[in-house]
Amino acid sequence: MNHSENSEKNTYSPSFDKKLKEARSSKAKGELIPVNPENVWESIESRSERDSI
């Protein structure tokens, strides 16, 4: 496989691409809040309570 087969053209806008990179960095540092889609507010509140301790 050569380089041109490996590389895909980036179809995202530069600002969206920047946000993706920042989110990946935050995730790697453990800074994101895991949210249960069945109970969004409780997920966020429980994370806030743990962070304030």
C-alpha positions in Angstrom: 0.0 0.0 0.0 1.5 3.4 -0.9 1.1 6.7 0.8 -1.8 7.9 -1.5 -3.8 4.8 -0.6 -3.3 5.4 3.1 -4.1 9.1 3.3 -7.6 10.2 3.1 -8.6 13.8 2.3 -9.8 15.7 5.3 -13.3 16.8 4.5 -13.9 18.7 7.8 -13.6 22.4 8.1 -10.5 23.7 9.9 -12.5 24.9 13.0 -14.3 21.5 13.3 -11.0 19.7 12.9 -9.6 21.8 15.7 -12.5 21.0 18.0 -12.1 17.2 17.3 -8.4 17.4 18.2 -9.2 19.3 21.4 -11.9 16.8 22.4 -9.5 13.9 21.8 -6.9 15.6 23.9 -9.4 16.2 26.7 -10.6 12.6 26.5 -7.0 11.4 26.8 -6.5 13.5 29.9 -9.8 12.2 31.5 -11.4 15.7 31.4 -14.6 14.7 29.6 -17.9 14.0 31.5 -19.3 10.6 30.7 -23.1 11.1 30.1 -25.7 8.4 30.2 -28.2 9.3 27.5 -31.0 7.7 29.5 -30.4 10.2 32.4 -28.4 13.1 31.2 -28.8 15.5 34.1 -28.1 12.9 36.8 -24.9 11.9 34.9 -23.7 15.6 34.9 -24.7 16.3 38.5 -23.0 13.2 39.8 -19.7 14.2 38.0 -20.0 17.7 39.5 -20.4 16.3 43.0 -17.4 14.1 42.6 -15.3 17.0 41.3 -16.2 19.3 44.2 -15.0 16.8 46.9 
